[in-house]
């Protein structure tokens, strides 16, 4: 299914290349991302206590574990937005690749006796090839119109979830999932004492996804994706191949999901069957819409906020059904800011610019 008319303001796009001709210092578009990265990288060295928000110090294993999980989901949401918000492809099968990254790496270590790095590389290669095949099949249904693409991706994800739940040959662990095969993982990523290393790995994953997505969307191919989302016929008239560009976005997003599944395996110390379900993809969709689809920071904000609340609401004693509360908050947020939470800042900036222009005209 191709989604149209998604909000993607130009000022939320990835930073332009140095020769773009924009006014202001060349480093300005990169200032905020670099500052955020530095703060997050130094976080494990902070013994600051923030009551209510965190149970212990920021550098405690529990706090770092929570923040690492938020960073992983921020990266997963940002990768999903490459396909949904940037290209306009609504997929319900993204969880298939996240689970593929986790289960594939785990099985490569346990069944093939590989170490973490070879197992991860093998999973990425095979998973990306599978994404090419399944993506090509799914995208062919767009010619039929309607919601064919979404339904085909949903069918693939459902098939994967059923296979994992049935636990063929005892490979997947069924409903219990699989604990991390620590024998194949470097000691630096095993145990509570090494939580800080897992945190840095999660931060590295989010940084890599942001670099790939923001760089790709700033290039000509990113403009083609945006045009495909807004008006596919115009791209065809200009001689571009819509299918090839959509497949490229699909495969790139799937590869980032595979990598995210591997990191999620290490952060949570296991592969869970829930990560293979269409509901898991729906959670990513909610994160993207909550923060702002097709924007630079929206998926990151939505991913961090949703994951944090999902993990903390029960501990606050607000309710026994955190998803019900999250759903209510999501509806309220979409009602107040239909373009996502990051659109609030954009609207304020535009109003300020409009006032400044009106004052200049009055003085003239």
HELIX and SHEET records of a PDB file:
HELIX    1   1 UNK A   10  UNK A   12  5                                   3    
HELIX    2   2 UNK A   18  UNK A   20  5                                   3    
HELIX    3   3 UNK A   28  UNK A   42  1                                  15    
HELIX    4   4 UNK A   43  UNK A   45  5                                   3    
HELIX    5   5 UNK A   61  UNK A   84  1                                  24    
HELIX    6   6 UNK A   95  UNK A  111  1                                  17    
HELIX    7   7 UNK A  116  UNK A  140  1                                  25    
HELIX    8   8 UNK A  141  UNK A  144  5                                   4    
HELIX    9   9 UNK A  148  UNK A  166  1                                  19    
HELIX   10  10 UNK A  168  UNK A  170  5                                   3    
HELIX   11  11 UNK A  174  UNK A  176  5                                   3    
HELIX   12  12 UNK A  182  UNK A  184  5                                   3    
HELIX   13  13 UNK A  187  UNK A  189  5                                   3    
HELIX   14  14 UNK A  192  UNK A  194  5                                   3    
HELIX   15  15 UNK A  195  UNK A  218  1                                  24    
HELIX   16  16 UNK A  220  UNK A  230  1                                  11    
HELIX   17  17 UNK A  232  UNK A  237  1                                   6    
HELIX   18  18 UNK A  242  UNK A  268  1                                  27    
HELIX   19  19 UNK A  273  UNK A  276  5                                   4    
HELIX   20  20 UNK A  278  UNK A  291  1                                  14    
HELIX   21  21 UNK A  298  UNK A  316  1                                  19    
HELIX   22  22 UNK A  322  UNK A  336  1                                  15    
HELIX   23  23 UNK A  342  UNK A  363  1                                  22    
SHEET    1   A 2 UNK A 178  UNK A 179  0                                        
SHEET    2   A 2 UNK A 270  UNK A 271 -1                                        
END                                                                             
